[in-house]
Amino acid sequence: MKHNQPKDTEATKERKGFLKLLDGFFGITASGSSFRTEIIAGLTTFMAMVYALLVVPGMYSGSDGTFPYISFDAVYIATALGAIVGTMLMAFLAKMPLAQASGLGATAYVTGTLLGGSMGLSYANAMLFVLLGGAIFVLLTATGLRKKILEGIPKEVKVTVPVGIGMFIAFIGFQNAGVVNLHEGSIGFASFNVLGEVFSYKAAMGALVALLGAIAIAALSKWKVRGSILWGMLGSTALYYALIGLGCAWNAEGCRAVFTDIAGSMEDPFKAFAAWGRESVGQVFAKGFNFGGIGAGQLVVVIITTSLSLCMLNMFDTLGTLYGACSKGGLLDEEGNPVRANQCMLADALGTCAGAVFGATTVTTYVESSSGVAAGGRTGFTALVTGLCFIVAMFLSPIAKLIPAAATSAALIWVGVLMMSSVKDVAWDDPVSALPAFFTIAVMAFGYSISFGIGVGLISCVLVKVCTGKIRELTPVTWIIALLFLVMFIFTN
């Protein structure tokens, strides 16, 4: 594969000492890049995806803003450490200009399905499933089975998994911001009617900020502003506090409470590390194997299906990101596959295992890495710069806590928009493809469960193909995974 020759005169200088070693290790000059370009690309990637440090902890909060399972501080540090380890693995193992952090889809699965489900699972239990999913990913990557499994999943299910996850994530954003409200079994849109009896200024303000924030992010993305999600969130935060100040005119007490909370959040950043030490790190081993009253048979099925679901989510997410990001920077081989794909997958899987020990949800390659590649990043030095930025960000948790749920919800809604694109790849005019694809998306969003969506999609795919004489199109992988999900539906809640 040919690379463009470096235009930056810095790249053509003869290196000496440590810089020469770095250049040789990462292949910066050989790739047609330069230190300056790689640094800019690393900073660009960080700016584009640092929102994960704000959004992921927020997804663990309840609709009332409290953190019933684990504190914001603990999740913030765990997420930062997962991003650091995953991104550094990309830098030194895969030597690719890609960055990692806890995936929003996997976090939505953990918070919405595992912790929010009826089985009474704990945060430590969830981290055990994350660790097992990562271990399966390592095994599949090392043995080459990963490729066979991905090839064995029906296309109509495979391409709609990201769409369903996007809908799921957006729905969480709508709820957290109060754009939609769940109350006693009913669901409704936020009220903006200032003359209505149920109008609440604070509730309407949060919903309005989230919607305007999503619009702002879309506009910034259209204008190709780097870090559009981050800038949209910061703008939404400014608008939120401006509206809070405006509301002081008739609700001085509520206004005072908000700004008192702000003052209280500006604390010693090392308190976040203390919270992480108490609540997150090592919990997967300390309490992860305590499943309470779940029966042994039910537990085995839950462990297998949940771990496989997290593993598949990670594989689908990473593979799509690799193709998308690498295609923008000429990082594809002669067959059109990402270069060093196995090393990238292994970095992803190992990052997930390490992240689970730290207390972070599944670590995956972020599509925002494309921004760094577009800025000229071609080597692992880009990832190294991004990882160093995450190290600095670990000490900024007090500032991060100032970002309101309305602002992070705007990011969640926009991520949902981004994940809709693959819906066009479904053959909607073919009922055999359309039904499993629709079930996958609908059950994820309406059933509030990512794993259930995958399971129903696969089971319906098997049944509809059997009924239409297309049984030969079903692979052993599809049969096995569909059967496992069927057993889960029959023997678990």
C-alpha angles and dihedrals in degrees: 000000000000124000128203114258114252115266094188110091088216089069093057096052118109108253124225135192119339094358089055090053092049091047091050095045096049096031092230099158092036090057092053094252136110138218091255093052093046092050092050090047092050092050090047092053091048093050090049097051107026087099086080089074088059101037101044096056089045091057089065091061124095126238088268092057096252125125106232097174106032137349126264091242094054094049091045093057093041091051092048092050092048089052092048095050095042094047093046089052087054089051100047105022103035096021090212130139092243132116134208140206139151108307118240092220093054091043090052089051092050097045099036103035109022103033095028095044131098098257095081095235119175131223089256091053089053091052089053090056090048090051093048091048090052092047090052089050090052091050094047092048094047094049098041093241090119091077093050093050093049090049090048097056111092112254094232090061097036097055095044097051091083090047093052091046089050091053090047093050093046090050090054088051091050091051097045091051094043093242086130123022131206114209128166095332096317131101127209144169120256117271116240093169105122089192095052123106094233096047114133118188094206094048093046090046093055093048092047093050092050093050094045090045092055090049090050092051090050091051093047090049090051089052088049093238109172113241091017093162093052093046090047090053093048091049090049090051091053091049091048094055091042089056090046088055091049090052091056088082091077104014107045094157094054090045091052091051092054094051091043088057089050091054091047093052093058094086139133107305090217088069086073090058089050091052090049091052092052100041112023123022114086094358089123088069100031098051107357095099094053105099099165115212100351110130119245096243093047091045093055092053092046092050094049098045095040095048091046091049092053091045093050092046089054094046094049093045096047096044093051092047093049093054093043097047098038094049089061094057105039090256095138125106127231091279093052095254124129112266114251089010094158092052089050091051091047091050088051093050095045090047089055092051092049091044092054090055089051090047099255126135121243111320112222140168111271122229087221086076083083089074091060092046089050088052089058104272111153107156144044090268087078089057090046091057091048091049092052089052090055089053090057091045091059089075095052100072094120090059092045091056089064090069106100125223090250090063096046089046089059088058092049092052091050092048087054089055092051092052094055095076098090092060087087090066093069119098094232092176090064111076091203090061099031098057099054090042092052093045091051092054098037098047092048092052103033097031091047093226129106095194092049089053092054091045096049090044093054095043092049090047091055094047097046093048092048090051093048098047096253096116091127089067090065116095126211088250091059093047094049097046093043090051092050091052091047090055089048092052092049099045104031136054 
